[in-house]
Amino acid sequence: MKYILCLVLSLGFILSGCANNIQPNTKDFDKSITDSSQVSESVTENRTETNMTTEVPTSGSARSSSASAEPLMAENTLDLSSLDNTLIGYGQGVIVDSENRPQGAVDFNEKYSKYNAIAMAKSDKSKKKNKKTIYLTFDQGYENGYTSKILDILKKKKVKATFFILQDYAERNPELVKRMIDEGHTVGNHSVSHPSLPKISIEEAKQEIMGLHNYVKEKFGYEMTEFRPPRGEFSERVLQLVNECGYKTVMWSFAYEDWDVDNQPNESKALEKVTNAKHNGAIYLLHSVSETNTKILGSVIDNLKKDGYSFKSFK
């Protein structure tokens, strides 16, 4: 009887946290903008104050994703407090297999797919062997004047991408978020204020996920269904929490040092590096603050198309 009562209480706690309209708190993110110690050495965004706040557009013309009106709950919920919350910092590594797939991404899929989490898309074996896909994803930490140019290139090349946004980004750049949606790209959840989720409480982590979810739904009429953990840091508890809030966790199988606006990669070397990292089901993590990425993006797309790749977004 005690076991049944505990199970019911646990389910009620999870359902109320993920489905309710949780108000976001951007205080932590505002602080992180001026605190350079928060920047990771790997693939986290270099935060700075940019752009004046603009009016948020109405959601009338914005399209909704295929998700239901409320975030879908996982079929099998778990006692989150019983799951391992050891912080894991993800990176794809440099070791690749015979298909040029990073071993780190292969291992992530094998270990964490049970939590609806991926670092690389699975190949569709029902399609022709020469059908190879790549997912372009951009992390939107702040606006540096290049996102509109990136969107122009994607439109010209007829390529769809996925943009993982923070709440501060959405508040400061509503016209860009609206354009992403209107032009058929996927907008993903990167949290309200970019904390390391394993370092905060379950309830605070829920607020980070659902606060932005509800904001985007209200302001843009769009339901997000993909989540990228801030800083690339996660735990089994975090992955299950994200899953129970109706999200797929999307990591990456390629990233490089493109985020430092004061030390941008050489264009020719970057083009070679990004192109040579290709593999079927690849999820590329790029940062839209990068001038180099903006300049080489068209050539990257052309090179990969010549190699038989097509581009997909998470729709």
MIROBA-878301 format. One line per 5 residues: their letters; for each residue x, y, z of N, C-alpha, C. Coordinates in Angstrom, 2 decimals. Example, Ala and Ser with C-alpha at 12.3 -4.5 7.8 and 13.67 -1.06 7.14 Angstrom:
BEGIN
AS> 13.19/-5.69/7.80/12.30/-4.50/7.80/13.20/-3.30/7.80 | 12.85/-2.25/7.08/13.67/-1.06/7.14/12.90/0.03/7.87
This chain:
BEGIN
MKYIL> 0.83/-1.20/0.00/0.00/0.00/0.00/0.87/1.26/0.00 | 1.96/1.23/0.81/2.87/2.39/0.85/3.53/2.59/-0.51 | 3.88/1.48/-1.16/4.54/1.57/-2.48/3.63/2.24/-3.50 | 2.33/1.85/-3.50/1.37/2.41/-4.45/1.19/3.91/-4.19 | 1.10/4.28/-2.89/0.92/5.69/-2.53/2.10/6.52/-2.99
CLVLS> 3.33/6.01/-2.81/4.53/6.74/-3.24/4.56/6.92/-4.76 | 4.16/5.85/-5.46/4.15/5.91/-6.92/3.19/6.97/-7.42 | 1.98/7.02/-6.81/0.97/8.00/-7.20/1.47/9.42/-6.94 | 2.09/9.64/-5.77/2.61/10.96/-5.44/3.70/11.40/-6.41 | 4.58/10.45/-6.79/5.67/10.76/-7.72/5.14/11.17/-9.08
LGFIL> 4.12/10.41/-9.55/3.52/10.73/-10.85/2.88/12.10/-10.82 | 2.20/12.40/-9.72/1.54/13.69/-9.61/2.52/14.84/-9.62 | 3.65/14.65/-8.95/4.70/15.68/-8.90/5.25/15.96/-10.28 | 5.55/14.91/-11.05/6.13/15.07/-12.40/5.14/15.72/-13.34 | 3.88/15.23/-13.30/2.87/15.76/-14.22/2.62/17.24/-13.98
SGCAN> 2.53/17.63/-12.70/2.25/19.03/-12.41/3.38/19.93/-12.82 | 4.63/19.46/-12.68/5.78/20.28/-13.02/5.94/20.49/-14.50 | 5.69/19.46/-15.32/5.94/19.56/-16.75/4.77/20.14/-17.51 | 3.57/19.96/-17.03/2.41/20.37/-17.81/1.90/21.75/-17.42 | 2.22/22.22/-16.21/1.71/23.51/-15.77/2.42/24.66/-16.46
NIQPN> 1.78/25.82/-16.43/2.36/27.01/-17.05/3.34/27.63/-16.06 | 4.62/27.22/-16.14/5.64/27.68/-15.21/6.22/28.99/-15.70 | 6.30/29.99/-14.83/6.82/31.28/-15.23/8.34/31.25/-15.25 | 8.96/31.71/-16.33/10.42/31.68/-16.44/11.08/32.73/-15.58 | 12.34/32.49/-15.23/13.13/33.43/-14.47/14.44/33.63/-15.21
TKDFD> 14.69/34.83/-15.69/15.89/35.07/-16.49/17.02/35.69/-15.69 | 16.88/35.75/-14.39/17.89/36.40/-13.56/19.26/35.76/-13.74 | 19.32/34.42/-13.69/20.59/33.73/-13.80/21.25/33.99/-15.14 | 20.46/34.02/-16.23/21.04/34.25/-17.55/21.57/35.67/-17.67 | 20.83/36.65/-17.12/21.28/38.03/-17.17/22.66/38.16/-16.52
KSITD> 22.85/37.43/-15.44/24.14/37.47/-14.76/25.21/36.80/-15.60 | 24.84/35.69/-16.27/25.85/34.94/-17.02/26.37/35.70/-18.22 | 25.62/36.69/-18.70/26.05/37.46/-19.86/27.36/38.19/-19.57 | 27.53/38.68/-18.34/28.71/39.45/-18.01/29.74/38.65/-17.23 | 29.48/37.38/-17.00/30.40/36.55/-16.23/31.13/35.61/-17.17
SSQVS> 32.33/35.98/-17.57/33.06/35.19/-18.56/33.45/33.83/-18.04 | 33.42/33.63/-16.73/33.80/32.32/-16.18/32.79/31.26/-16.51 | 31.60/31.69/-16.99/30.57/30.72/-17.32/30.78/30.09/-18.68 | 31.74/30.61/-19.47/31.92/30.10/-20.82/32.74/28.83/-20.79 | 32.23/27.75/-21.41/32.92/26.47/-21.46/34.05/26.51/-22.45
ESVTE> 35.04/25.64/-22.30/36.14/25.56/-23.24/35.76/24.78/-24.49 | 34.60/24.13/-24.46/34.24/23.30/-25.60/33.27/23.99/-26.53 | 31.95/23.89/-26.28/31.00/24.40/-27.26/29.92/25.28/-26.68 | 30.14/25.90/-25.53/29.13/26.79/-24.99/29.26/28.18/-25.57 | 28.17/28.95/-25.51/28.12/30.24/-26.14/28.89/31.29/-25.34
NRTET> 29.53/32.23/-26.05/30.24/33.34/-25.44/29.24/34.47/-25.25 | 28.72/34.63/-24.01/27.63/35.55/-23.75/28.10/37.00/-23.69 | 27.42/37.90/-24.38/27.65/39.34/-24.21/26.32/40.04/-24.39 | 26.23/41.27/-23.87/25.01/42.05/-24.04/24.95/42.56/-25.48 | 23.87/42.23/-26.22/23.71/42.74/-27.58/22.25/43.02/-27.85
NMTTE> 22.01/43.92/-28.83/20.68/44.19/-29.36/19.73/44.82/-28.34 | 18.97/45.77/-28.81/17.93/46.36/-27.99/16.70/45.49/-28.03 | 15.93/45.49/-26.95/14.71/44.70/-26.91/13.72/45.27/-27.91 | 13.07/44.36/-28.66/12.09/44.79/-29.65/10.73/44.24/-29.31 | 9.73/44.74/-30.00/8.37/44.27/-29.76/8.22/42.82/-30.20
VPTSG> 7.52/42.04/-29.41/7.26/40.65/-29.76/6.12/40.58/-30.76 | 6.28/39.87/-31.88/5.22/39.84/-32.87/4.06/38.99/-32.41 | 2.92/39.19/-33.00/1.79/38.32/-32.70/2.02/36.96/-33.30 | 1.33/35.95/-32.77/1.57/34.58/-33.21/0.64/34.15/-34.33 | -0.14/35.07/-34.87/-1.12/34.69/-35.86/-0.55/34.01/-37.09
SARSS> 0.62/34.51/-37.57/1.19/33.96/-38.79/2.20/32.86/-38.53 | 2.53/32.64/-37.26/3.55/31.62/-36.94/2.92/30.24/-36.96 | 3.68/29.29/-37.55/3.17/27.93/-37.62/3.52/27.15/-36.37 | 2.65/26.25/-36.01/2.93/25.37/-34.89/3.58/24.10/-35.40 | 4.39/23.47/-34.55/4.95/22.18/-34.93/3.86/21.13/-34.83
SASAE> 4.24/19.88/-35.12/3.25/18.81/-35.13/2.93/18.30/-33.75 | 3.52/18.88/-32.71/3.26/18.39/-31.36/1.85/18.76/-30.93 | 1.35/18.08/-29.91/0.01/18.35/-29.39/0.01/19.65/-28.60 | -1.17/20.08/-28.19/-1.30/21.35/-27.50/-0.53/21.38/-26.19 | -0.46/20.29/-25.49/0.32/20.20/-24.26/1.51/19.29/-24.49
PLMAE> 2.65/19.56/-23.81/3.82/18.69/-23.98/3.47/17.24/-23.70 | 3.92/16.36/-24.57/3.63/14.95/-24.39/4.46/14.38/-23.25 | 3.84/13.60/-22.40/4.57/12.95/-21.32/5.09/11.61/-21.80 | 6.21/11.18/-21.26/6.72/9.86/-21.59/5.73/8.81/-21.13 | 5.64/7.70/-21.86/4.71/6.65/-21.50/5.04/6.06/-20.13
NTLDL> 6.32/5.91/-19.85/6.73/5.32/-18.58/7.54/6.35/-17.78 | 6.91/6.94/-16.78/7.61/7.90/-15.94/8.36/7.14/-14.85 | 9.41/7.78/-14.35/10.24/7.17/-13.34/10.36/8.09/-12.14 | 10.85/7.55/-11.03/11.16/8.37/-9.87/12.47/9.08/-10.18 | 12.39/10.35/-10.56/13.58/11.08/-10.99/14.65/11.13/-9.92
SSLDN> 14.24/11.22/-8.68/15.21/11.32/-7.59/16.04/10.05/-7.44 | 15.57/8.95/-8.03/16.31/7.69/-7.92/17.34/7.53/-9.04 | 17.32/8.40/-10.05/18.24/8.28/-11.18/19.56/8.98/-10.91 | 20.60/8.48/-11.52/21.95/9.03/-11.36/22.00/10.46/-11.87 | 22.47/11.38/-11.03/22.57/12.78/-11.42/24.02/13.22/-11.57
TLIGY> 24.91/12.27/-11.79/26.31/12.62/-12.02/26.45/13.44/-13.30 | 27.10/14.57/-13.20/27.25/15.46/-14.36/28.20/14.84/-15.39 | 27.73/14.81/-16.64/28.53/14.31/-17.76/28.65/15.42/-18.78 | 29.88/15.75/-19.14/30.12/16.77/-20.17/30.31/16.08/-21.51 | 29.39/16.32/-22.43/29.43/15.60/-23.70/30.41/16.22/-24.69
GQGVI> 31.05/15.37/-25.47/31.86/15.77/-26.60/31.96/14.58/-27.53 | 31.97/14.82/-28.85/31.95/13.70/-29.78/33.30/12.99/-29.88 | 34.38/13.67/-29.47/35.70/13.07/-29.54/36.27/13.09/-30.95 | 37.47/12.53/-31.10/38.16/12.55/-32.38/38.27/11.17/-33.02 | 37.95/10.13/-32.28/38.01/8.77/-32.82/36.75/8.49/-33.63
VDSEN> 36.92/8.02/-34.86/35.78/7.72/-35.73/35.82/6.26/-36.16 | 34.66/5.74/-36.56/34.59/4.36/-37.01/34.77/4.29/-38.53 | 34.51/3.15/-39.11/34.73/2.95/-40.55/33.79/3.80/-41.40 | 32.71/4.34/-40.81/31.77/5.17/-41.54/31.97/6.65/-41.23 | 33.10/6.97/-40.62/33.46/8.35/-40.24/32.55/8.91/-39.16
RPQGA> 31.91/8.04/-38.41/31.04/8.47/-37.32/31.86/8.56/-36.03 | 31.80/9.66/-35.30/32.55/9.79/-34.05/32.11/8.72/-33.05 | 33.07/8.07/-32.43/32.74/7.00/-31.50/31.95/7.52/-30.30 | 32.23/8.78/-29.92/31.49/9.37/-28.81/30.00/9.47/-29.09 | 29.65/9.80/-30.34/28.24/9.90/-30.72/27.60/8.52/-30.81
VDFNE> 28.35/7.54/-31.34/27.84/6.17/-31.40/27.57/5.65/-30.00 | 28.50/5.88/-29.08/28.34/5.41/-27.71/27.16/6.09/-27.02 | 27.00/7.40/-27.27/25.89/8.13/-26.66/24.56/7.53/-27.09 | 24.40/7.28/-28.38/23.15/6.70/-28.88/22.87/5.35/-28.25 | 23.89/4.53/-28.15/23.71/3.19/-27.60/23.32/3.23/-26.13
KYSKY> 23.89/4.16/-25.39/23.66/4.20/-23.95/22.41/4.96/-23.55 | 22.07/6.03/-24.29/21.03/6.93/-23.82/19.79/7.02/-24.71 | 19.72/6.22/-25.75/18.53/6.26/-26.61/17.27/5.89/-25.84 | 17.42/5.12/-24.75/16.26/4.74/-23.94/15.60/5.96/-23.29 | 16.32/7.07/-23.24/15.77/8.31/-22.70/15.30/9.25/-23.82
NAIAM> 15.14/8.75/-25.02/14.75/9.56/-26.17/15.79/10.65/-26.42 | 17.05/10.24/-26.41/18.17/11.16/-26.59/19.08/10.65/-27.70 | 19.56/11.57/-28.54/20.43/11.17/-29.65/21.59/12.15/-29.80 | 22.69/11.64/-30.33/23.81/12.49/-30.73/24.02/12.40/-32.24 | 23.29/11.49/-32.85/23.41/11.25/-34.28/22.12/10.58/-34.74
AKSDK> 21.61/10.99/-35.88/20.36/10.41/-36.37/20.61/9.01/-36.92 | 19.64/8.15/-36.74/19.76/6.79/-37.25/19.53/6.76/-38.75 | 20.24/5.89/-39.42/20.08/5.74/-40.86/18.78/5.00/-41.16 | 18.12/5.44/-42.21/16.90/4.77/-42.65/17.28/3.72/-43.69 | 17.35/2.48/-43.27/17.81/1.41/-44.15/16.80/1.05/-45.24
SKKKN> 15.59/1.59/-45.12/14.58/1.30/-46.13/14.80/2.14/-47.39 | 15.62/3.16/-47.29/15.89/4.03/-48.42/17.10/3.55/-49.20 | 17.32/4.18/-50.34/18.44/3.80/-51.18/19.76/4.01/-50.43 | 20.74/3.20/-50.77/22.02/3.26/-50.08/22.71/4.61/-50.23 | 22.45/5.28/-51.34/23.13/6.56/-51.55/22.39/7.74/-50.92
KKTIY> 21.33/7.45/-50.17/20.58/8.49/-49.49/21.23/8.78/-48.14 | 21.96/9.88/-48.07/22.67/10.24/-46.86/22.17/11.60/-46.37 | 22.04/11.74/-45.07/21.46/12.97/-44.52/22.38/13.60/-43.48 | 22.26/14.92/-43.40/22.96/15.71/-42.39/21.98/16.72/-41.82 | 22.07/16.94/-40.52/21.24/17.91/-39.82/22.11/19.09/-39.42
LTFDQ> 21.80/20.27/-39.94/22.48/21.49/-39.52/21.74/22.08/-38.33 | 22.45/22.28/-37.23/21.83/22.90/-36.05/22.69/24.08/-35.61 | 22.02/25.13/-35.19/22.70/26.34/-34.73/22.28/26.66/-33.30 | 23.25/26.90/-32.43/22.94/27.34/-31.07/22.92/28.87/-31.06 | 21.81/29.42/-30.56/21.59/30.86/-30.59/21.79/31.45/-29.19
GYENG> 23.03/31.61/-28.78/23.29/32.18/-27.45/22.95/33.66/-27.39 | 23.35/34.38/-28.40/23.02/35.79/-28.52/23.15/36.17/-29.99 | 22.70/37.36/-30.33/22.72/37.76/-31.74/23.96/38.60/-32.04 | 24.66/38.23/-33.10/25.88/38.92/-33.47/25.79/39.47/-34.90 | 24.57/39.56/-35.43/24.37/40.16/-36.74/24.47/39.22/-37.92
YTSKI> 24.64/37.90/-37.66/24.83/36.96/-38.76/23.63/36.05/-39.02 | 22.70/35.97/-38.10/21.60/35.01/-38.25/20.76/35.29/-39.49 | 20.48/36.55/-39.76/19.69/36.88/-40.95/20.41/36.45/-42.22 | 21.74/36.60/-42.24/22.52/36.17/-43.39/22.51/34.65/-43.52 | 22.59/33.96/-42.39/22.51/32.50/-42.40/21.16/32.06/-42.95
LDILK> 20.10/32.72/-42.51/18.76/32.40/-43.01/18.65/32.67/-44.50 | 19.28/33.73/-44.97/19.27/34.04/-46.41/19.93/32.91/-47.20 | 21.07/32.42/-46.70/21.79/31.35/-47.38/20.96/30.07/-47.40 | 20.38/29.73/-46.26/19.57/28.52/-46.18/18.38/28.59/-47.13 | 17.78/29.77/-47.23/16.64/29.95/-48.14/17.08/29.80/-49.59
KKKVK> 18.21/30.40/-49.92/18.73/30.32/-51.29/19.07/28.88/-51.66 | 19.65/28.13/-50.72/20.06/26.76/-50.98/18.93/25.75/-50.75 | 17.78/26.24/-50.31/16.62/25.39/-50.04/16.94/24.29/-49.02 | 17.54/24.73/-47.92/17.94/23.83/-46.85/17.24/24.25/-45.57 | 16.72/23.27/-44.84/16.09/23.53/-43.54/17.08/23.18/-42.44
ATFFI> 17.07/23.98/-41.37/17.98/23.77/-40.25/17.21/23.83/-38.95 | 17.92/23.61/-37.85/17.33/23.67/-36.52/18.08/24.70/-35.70 | 17.34/25.60/-35.04/17.93/26.66/-34.24/17.53/26.47/-32.78 | 18.52/26.27/-31.90/18.26/26.11/-30.48/18.43/27.46/-29.80 | 17.34/27.95/-29.24/17.33/29.31/-28.70/17.21/29.33/-27.18
LQDYA> 17.66/30.43/-26.60/17.45/30.75/-25.19/16.31/31.76/-25.10 | 15.75/31.92/-23.91/14.65/32.86/-23.77/15.11/34.29/-24.02 | 16.28/34.65/-23.53/16.79/36.00/-23.75/16.91/36.29/-25.24 | 17.34/35.28/-26.00/17.46/35.46/-27.45/16.09/35.71/-28.07 | 15.09/34.93/-27.65/13.75/35.09/-28.20/13.16/36.46/-27.86
ERNPE> 13.43/36.92/-26.65/12.90/38.21/-26.23/13.56/39.36/-26.98 | 14.85/39.26/-27.25/15.58/40.34/-27.92/15.44/40.30/-29.45 | 15.17/39.12/-29.98/15.18/38.96/-31.45/13.92/38.25/-31.95 | 12.75/38.75/-31.60/11.52/38.05/-31.99/11.33/37.96/-33.50 | 11.82/38.98/-34.22/11.64/38.97/-35.67/12.44/37.83/-36.31
LVKRM> 13.59/37.50/-35.73/14.40/36.40/-36.27/13.78/35.05/-35.93 | 13.27/34.91/-34.71/12.61/33.67/-34.33/11.39/33.45/-35.21 | 10.63/34.50/-35.43/9.45/34.39/-36.29/9.84/34.00/-37.70 | 10.94/34.56/-38.18/11.39/34.21/-39.53/11.81/32.74/-39.60 | 12.50/32.26/-38.58/12.87/30.84/-38.55/11.63/29.96/-38.71
IDEGH> 10.61/30.29/-37.96/9.37/29.51/-37.99/8.68/29.63/-39.34 | 8.53/30.86/-39.83/7.82/31.10/-41.07/8.50/30.46/-42.28 | 9.83/30.33/-42.22/10.56/29.76/-43.35/10.77/28.26/-43.22 | 10.08/27.65/-42.25/10.05/26.20/-42.17/11.18/25.53/-41.41 | 11.96/26.31/-40.67/13.02/25.73/-39.86/12.44/25.23/-38.53
TVGNH> 13.21/24.42/-37.85/12.82/23.94/-36.53/13.43/24.84/-35.47 | 12.63/25.24/-34.51/13.13/26.01/-33.37/13.17/25.06/-32.17 | 14.35/24.94/-31.57/14.53/24.04/-30.45/14.76/24.79/-29.15 | 14.55/24.08/-28.06/14.64/24.62/-26.70/16.06/24.44/-26.17 | 16.68/25.55/-25.76/18.03/25.49/-25.18/18.03/25.98/-23.73
SVSHP> 16.83/26.08/-23.15/16.59/26.48/-21.75/16.32/27.97/-21.64 | 15.84/28.37/-20.48/15.58/29.78/-20.22/16.88/30.55/-20.06 | 17.79/30.07/-19.21/18.95/30.89/-18.83/20.29/30.18/-18.90 | 20.34/29.00/-19.55/21.60/28.31/-19.85/22.38/27.83/-18.61 | 21.73/27.26/-17.61/22.48/26.70/-16.50/22.89/25.25/-16.80
SLPKI> 23.79/24.73/-16.01/24.10/23.31/-16.07/23.00/22.57/-15.32 | 22.15/21.84/-16.03/20.95/21.27/-15.41/21.25/20.27/-14.30 | 22.32/19.46/-14.37/22.58/18.55/-13.25/22.94/19.27/-11.95 | 23.29/20.55/-12.04/23.71/21.30/-10.85/22.57/21.98/-10.13 | 21.37/21.92/-10.70/20.22/22.56/-10.06/19.17/21.52/-9.71
SIEEA> 18.16/21.92/-8.96/17.15/20.98/-8.50/16.26/20.52/-9.66 | 15.53/19.44/-9.42/14.60/18.93/-10.43/13.58/20.00/-10.79 | 13.04/20.67/-9.79/12.02/21.69/-10.05/12.60/22.86/-10.83 | 13.81/23.29/-10.50/14.44/24.38/-11.24/14.72/23.97/-12.68 | 15.13/22.72/-12.87/15.39/22.22/-14.23/14.10/22.21/-15.04
KQEIM> 13.00/21.83/-14.41/11.70/21.85/-15.10/11.34/23.27/-15.53 | 11.62/24.23/-14.67/11.33/25.61/-15.01/12.18/26.08/-16.19 | 13.42/25.62/-16.25/14.30/26.00/-17.36/13.76/25.46/-18.69 | 13.21/24.26/-18.66/12.67/23.65/-19.87/11.30/24.24/-20.21 | 10.38/24.19/-19.24/9.01/24.55/-19.53/8.76/26.05/-19.54
GLHNY> 9.62/26.81/-18.86/9.48/28.27/-18.91/9.65/28.76/-20.34 | 10.69/28.30/-21.02/10.90/28.70/-22.42/9.85/28.08/-23.32 | 9.49/26.83/-23.04/8.47/26.17/-23.85/7.19/27.01/-23.88 | 6.74/27.41/-22.70/5.49/28.16/-22.60/5.62/29.56/-23.19 | 6.80/30.16/-23.06/7.01/31.50/-23.63/6.89/31.45/-25.15
VKEKF> 7.57/30.51/-25.78/7.55/30.41/-27.24/6.15/30.04/-27.74 | 5.49/29.18/-27.00/4.13/28.79/-27.38/3.19/29.99/-27.33 | 3.33/30.81/-26.29/2.44/31.96/-26.13/2.75/33.07/-27.13 | 4.03/33.37/-27.33/4.42/34.52/-28.15/4.44/34.23/-29.65 | 4.72/32.96/-30.01/4.89/32.64/-31.42/3.91/31.58/-31.93
GYEMT> 3.10/31.02/-31.05/2.16/29.98/-31.46/2.86/28.73/-31.95 | 4.03/28.45/-31.39/4.86/27.34/-31.87/5.20/26.43/-30.71 | 5.10/25.13/-30.94/5.37/24.14/-29.90/6.71/23.46/-30.19 | 7.66/23.67/-29.32/8.98/23.05/-29.50/8.97/21.61/-29.00 | 9.76/20.76/-29.65/9.82/19.34/-29.28/11.24/18.80/-29.18
EFRPP> 12.25/19.64/-29.45/13.65/19.22/-29.35/14.37/20.08/-28.32 | 15.23/19.43/-27.54/15.94/20.14/-26.47/17.43/19.84/-26.54 | 18.24/20.87/-26.38/19.70/20.69/-26.30/20.16/21.18/-24.92 | 20.76/20.31/-24.12/21.19/20.70/-22.78/22.23/21.81/-22.81 | 22.05/22.84/-22.00/23.03/23.91/-21.93/24.42/23.37/-21.60
RGEFS> 25.42/23.93/-22.23/26.82/23.58/-22.01/27.16/22.15/-22.44 | 26.19/21.43/-22.99/26.41/20.03/-23.32/26.55/19.16/-22.09 | 26.05/19.64/-20.96/26.17/18.90/-19.69/24.83/18.26/-19.34 | 24.87/16.99/-18.98/23.64/16.26/-18.70/23.91/15.19/-17.64 | 22.86/14.52/-17.26/22.93/13.34/-16.40/21.78/12.43/-16.81
ERVLQ> 21.76/11.23/-16.33/20.63/10.36/-16.65/19.33/10.95/-16.12 | 19.38/11.57/-14.96/18.18/12.19/-14.40/17.69/13.30/-15.32 | 18.61/14.13/-15.82/18.22/15.23/-16.70/17.62/14.70/-18.00 | 18.22/13.68/-18.58/17.70/13.12/-19.84/16.28/12.60/-19.65 | 16.03/11.93/-18.52/14.68/11.41/-18.27/13.69/12.54/-18.01
LVNEC> 14.13/13.58/-17.30/13.26/14.73/-17.07/12.87/15.37/-18.39 | 13.83/15.58/-19.27/13.55/16.16/-20.58/12.55/15.30/-21.34 | 12.76/13.99/-21.28/11.86/13.04/-21.94/10.45/13.14/-21.39 | 10.32/13.24/-20.08/9.00/13.29/-19.46/8.30/14.62/-19.71 | 9.04/15.63/-20.10/8.44/16.90/-20.48/8.09/16.95/-21.97
GYKTV> 8.20/15.79/-22.65/7.76/15.71/-24.04/8.81/16.07/-25.06 | 10.06/16.08/-24.68/11.14/16.50/-25.57/12.08/15.35/-25.93 | 12.66/15.47/-27.12/13.80/14.65/-27.52/15.06/15.44/-27.23 | 16.03/14.83/-26.55/17.31/15.47/-26.34/18.16/15.29/-27.60 | 18.68/16.40/-28.13/19.49/16.37/-29.35/20.88/16.92/-29.04
MWSFA> 21.87/16.06/-29.06/23.26/16.49/-28.88/23.84/16.76/-30.28 | 25.02/16.25/-30.57/25.63/16.48/-31.88/26.72/15.45/-32.13 | 27.07/15.28/-33.40/28.17/14.38/-33.76/29.31/15.14/-34.43 | 29.14/16.45/-34.57/30.25/17.30/-35.03/30.11/18.69/-34.42 | 31.21/19.20/-33.89/31.31/20.58/-33.44/32.77/20.98/-33.51
YEDWD> 33.01/22.25/-33.67/34.40/22.72/-33.67/34.46/24.10/-33.04 | 35.67/24.64/-32.90/35.84/25.89/-32.16/35.46/27.10/-33.03 | 34.16/27.35/-33.06/33.64/28.42/-33.91/32.99/29.54/-33.11 | 32.90/29.41/-31.80/32.10/30.30/-30.98/32.84/31.56/-30.52 | 34.16/31.55/-30.54/34.94/32.67/-30.05/34.99/33.76/-31.13
VDNQP> 34.22/34.81/-30.92/34.11/35.85/-31.95/35.41/36.63/-32.13 | 36.30/36.56/-31.13/37.57/37.27/-31.21/38.70/36.41/-31.78 | 38.40/35.15/-32.06/39.41/34.24/-32.59/38.75/33.27/-33.56 | 38.28/33.82/-34.66/37.53/33.02/-35.63/38.46/32.11/-36.45 | 37.98/30.90/-36.77/38.79/29.96/-37.55/39.07/30.48/-38.95
NESKA> 40.20/30.05/-39.50/40.53/30.35/-40.88/39.46/29.74/-41.79 | 38.99/30.51/-42.76/37.86/30.07/-43.58/38.15/28.81/-44.39 | 39.29/28.76/-45.05/39.60/27.59/-45.89/39.79/26.34/-45.04 | 40.45/26.48/-43.89/40.65/25.34/-43.01/39.32/24.89/-42.39 | 38.49/25.87/-42.05/37.18/25.54/-41.47/36.31/24.82/-42.49
LEKVT> 36.32/25.28/-43.72/35.53/24.63/-44.77/35.96/23.19/-44.96 | 37.26/22.97/-44.96/37.78/21.61/-45.11/37.39/20.74/-43.91 | 37.51/21.28/-42.72/37.22/20.55/-41.50/35.74/20.15/-41.42 | 34.87/21.12/-41.70/33.42/20.87/-41.62/32.99/19.88/-42.70 | 33.50/20.05/-43.91/33.13/19.14/-45.00/33.64/17.73/-44.75
NAKHN> 34.86/17.59/-44.28/35.46/16.28/-44.08/34.87/15.51/-42.89 | 34.09/16.20/-42.06/33.46/15.53/-40.91/32.17/14.81/-41.29 | 31.79/14.86/-42.54/30.51/14.31/-42.98/30.38/12.83/-42.67 | 29.16/12.45/-42.30/28.79/11.05/-42.12/27.27/10.97/-42.09 | 26.74/9.85/-42.48/25.30/9.69/-42.57/24.66/9.84/-41.20
GAIYL> 23.65/10.70/-41.12/22.97/10.95/-39.86/23.67/11.97/-38.99 | 24.66/12.66/-39.55/25.42/13.63/-38.78/24.55/14.77/-38.27 | 24.79/15.17/-37.04/24.16/16.36/-36.47/25.28/17.37/-36.24 | 25.30/18.42/-37.04/26.33/19.44/-36.94/25.90/20.51/-35.94 | 26.77/20.81/-35.00/26.55/21.93/-34.09/27.40/23.11/-34.56
LHSVS> 26.73/24.19/-34.95/27.39/25.42/-35.37/26.85/26.57/-34.53 | 27.62/27.63/-34.43/27.16/28.80/-33.69/26.94/29.95/-34.65 | 25.80/30.59/-34.52/25.43/31.65/-35.46/26.19/32.95/-35.20 | 26.93/33.03/-34.11/27.73/34.24/-33.85/29.01/34.24/-34.67 | 29.28/33.13/-35.36/30.54/32.97/-36.07/30.52/33.61/-37.46
ETNTK> 31.44/34.54/-37.70/31.59/35.14/-39.02/32.08/34.10/-40.03 | 32.97/33.23/-39.57/33.49/32.18/-40.46/32.38/31.26/-40.92 | 31.53/30.82/-40.00/30.43/29.94/-40.37/29.54/30.58/-41.42 | 29.28/31.86/-41.24/28.42/32.57/-42.19/29.05/32.61/-43.59 | 30.35/32.85/-43.64/31.02/32.96/-44.93/31.17/31.62/-45.65
ILGSV> 31.32/30.53/-44.90/31.56/29.23/-45.55/30.30/28.40/-45.70 | 29.18/28.83/-45.10/27.98/27.99/-45.06/27.51/27.56/-46.45 | 27.45/28.50/-47.38/27.00/28.16/-48.73/27.89/27.11/-49.37 | 29.19/27.24/-49.20/30.14/26.28/-49.77/30.04/24.93/-49.07 | 29.82/24.95/-47.77/29.63/23.69/-47.03/28.45/22.92/-47.60
IDNLK> 27.34/23.62/-47.78/26.13/22.99/-48.31/26.39/22.45/-49.72 | 27.03/23.24/-50.56/27.32/22.80/-51.93/28.22/21.57/-51.94 | 29.26/21.58/-51.13/30.19/20.45/-51.08/29.50/19.17/-50.63 | 28.67/19.28/-49.60/28.00/18.10/-49.07/26.95/17.57/-50.05 | 26.28/18.47/-50.74/25.31/18.04/-51.75/26.02/17.29/-52.88
KDGYS> 27.19/17.78/-53.28/27.96/17.10/-54.32/28.37/15.69/-53.88 | 28.56/15.51/-52.57/28.93/14.21/-52.03/27.71/13.31/-51.78 | 26.53/13.75/-52.23/25.34/12.93/-52.13/24.53/13.09/-50.87 | 24.78/14.16/-50.11/24.04/14.36/-48.86/22.84/15.29/-49.08 | 21.79/15.02/-48.36/20.65/15.92/-48.30/20.54/16.43/-46.87
FKSFK> 19.77/17.50/-46.68/19.70/18.14/-45.36/18.30/18.02/-44.79 | 18.24/17.76/-43.49/16.96/17.63/-42.80/16.98/18.47/-41.54 | 15.80/18.80/-41.06/15.67/19.43/-39.74/14.76/18.55/-38.90 | 14.68/18.84/-37.62/13.88/18.01/-36.72/12.45/18.50/-36.71 | 11.65/17.96/-37.65/10.25/18.33/-37.74/9.39/17.12/-37.41
